[in-house]
Amino acid sequence: MFSPPVSDAPAEVSEVTRWLLAVRDQRDRAAYARLFTHFAPRLKAMLMRAGLRAGRAEDVVQDVMLAVWHKAH
């Protein structure tokens, strides 16, 4: 279950911003899963429009999302 992050962010931030803050501040795995679900298909589609094949685009998405998790720690 997602719990609001403990931060000084204004209450009117977007849901995605709350997920980012939860990952950054609490290492919240559920929030990270939501970020992945939200951004992975969008990033893959963008990469494929730029000319990458599906398999390579998926690899890049995995690398990017893993970097997000690691940078939060």
N, C-alpha and C positions, 0 to 999 in steps of 0.2 A: 504494500500500500504506500502511496506517495504522501510524504509529509512535507509541508512547506519548509523551505530552507531557512536557516537562521542566518540572516544577513541584514544589512542596512538598506537593501533595495526598496524602492517605493512599492506600495501595494498594487499599483496599476501596471506592473510589468506583465508581459505576455506569458502564456503558459510555457512556451519554449524557453524563455529566459529563466523562468522558475526551475525548469529541468536543468538548464546549464548551471545555475547557481547551486542546485542540490548536488550535482556531480562534483562541482568545485569545492563546495563547503563541507559536504557530508559524505562524499564518495558513494552516493546513492546509486546502487545498481539498477533499481527499477527506473529511476529517472534517466539513467544512461540507456537503458533498453528503449525507453520512449524516444529519446533523441535518435537512436539508431533507426528505429522504425520510421521516424519522421524524415530524417535526412538521407538515409542510405538510398532509397529508390530515386530521390530527386538528384542526388549526386551521380548515381549510375546513369540516369537518363541524360544528364548534362554531358557526361564524359562520352557517352555513345553518340550524341549529336555532334560532338567534337571529333568523332572519327575512331574512337577506341572500339574494339570488339567487346562483346558482352563479357567474356571471361576475364579479359584484362581490366575492364571497367570494374568488375566485382572485386578484383584484387586491389585496385586502387582504393575503392570504397573501404575495404577491410583495413588497409593501411592507414587511411585517414581517420577512421573511427577509432582504431586502436591508439593512434597518436593523441586523439582527444582524451581518451581515458588516461593514458600515461601522463599527459601534461597536467591533468587534474590532481595528480599525486605528487 
